[in-house]
């Protein structure tokens, strides 16, 4: 322990590394901000600042990082799930082409390079092979489609 007594900056650096390791497990950016405070205290210690002021530096820097930097990082990396749909949900709104006549009960379409079983929306006309359709919803492994030109103004 004489190493830490002779080099308190090393103790602060160790604390920063431990906090960074905890951050890897939590990924909430709280421990990363605390590690930043510990690094600032390590720098202050290396410059010969007395221990009580090192603690103040650690606290002030950590609070600033938590209040200013963490919200920016969370906004950048923790995007809401709804804005980046993945899997089948990402197909809603996309266009595809009919491979086999699509009726209210059966059919096949190609959407995003994949062949899907399909049905038309209720009270909609059948869609013929080669016709462009738009996915309006997904029910299990079946896409519900409508004519891609439905609802568009004709010129």
N, C-alpha and C positions, 0 to 999 in steps of 0.2 A: 504493500500500500504506500510505500515511500515514493513510488513513481508518481502516483496521483498527487501526493502532497508537494512534490517538487515541480510537477507539471500539471496544474489544475486544468489547463486547456485540454489535456488528454482525457480527463474525466468527462468534461463537457462533450468532447467528440465521441466518446463511448456512449454517452446518453443519447446523443443524436443518432448514432447507428442503431441502437436498440429501438428507439422510436420509429426509425425508418423501417426496420424489420417488422414491427407491429403493423405499420401502415400497409405493408405488402399483404398481410392477412385480412385487414379490414377494408381497404380500398374506399375509405370515406374522406380522405384528405385531411383529417383532423390531426392524426399523429405525424403526418408529414409537416404540417405547420408548426407543431410543437418541436419537431426535429430542427426546423429552421431557427426557432428561438434558441435551441441548445447550440447550434452552430454559431449564432451571433454571440452567445455568451463565451464560446470557445475562442472566438476572435478577440473579444474584449479581454479575456484572461491572458491571451498571448501578448496583448499590448500592455499588460501590467495593471489593469483595472482591479481595484479591490473586490473581494468576493461578494459583499452585499450589492455592489453595483452590477456585478455580473448577473446576479439573480434578477435584478430589475431589468437589465437589458434582455435577458431571456424571456421574461414575462411580457414586456412591451412589444418585442418583435413577434412573439408567438401570437399575441392578441391582434396585432396589426395584420399578420398573415391570415389569421382566422377570419377577421372582419373584412379584409379587402381582397386578398388573393384567392382564398378558398371558394367564395361564391363564383368568381370568374372561372375557376378550374372546373367546378361542378357543372356550371352551365355548358362548358365546352365538352366535357367527357360524359356527363350523366344526362344524356338527352332523353326526353320522355319516350316511353315505349310506343305511344300512339303515333308519334311523328315518323317513326321508321318501322313500318310494318315489315315483318319477315314471314317467310313461309307462304302458305296458301292465302292468308289475309292480304298479302301484297298484290294479289291479282285483281282485287276489286277495282273497277274503273279501267282496267286494261282492255285492249282490243285483241280479238282473235279471229280465226277463220273456221268456218264450219267444214268438218270432214264428212260427217254423216248427218242427214237431216235431223234437225233438233226440233222436238215437239215439247208439249207440256209434260211428257212422261219419259222421253229418252232422246239420245243423240250423242254425237261426239264433236268436240271442237279442239283446235290447237291454240293454246295460249302460252306465250312466253316459251315457245319451243317444246311444250309438253302437251300430250294428248289427255283430255279430260272428258269424263262423262258429263253430259250437260242436259239442261232442261230450259225451256223458255219461261219467262215470267207468266204468271196467271193471265188468262184472256189475251194472249199474244199470238200472233200468227207464227206458223212454223218457219224456221230459217233453213234455207237450202244450201247444199254443198257449194263452197267457194264464197259464200256471203260473209261479209264482215260483221262481227257481233261485238258487243261490249259486255263485260262481266259486271253484274249488278250485286251479286252476293255469292256466298259459298255455303252450301249445306252438306256437311260431311265431306265426301269425296266428289261431290257434284257441283259444277259451277252453274249458276243461274244467269242466263244471258238474255239480251234483248238486241234487236236489230241496231247496229251502230248508228244508223241514220235516224232512228226513232227520236222524236223530239227536236230534230234540227229543222230549221226553216229551209224550204226549197226555194231556189232562185228561178 
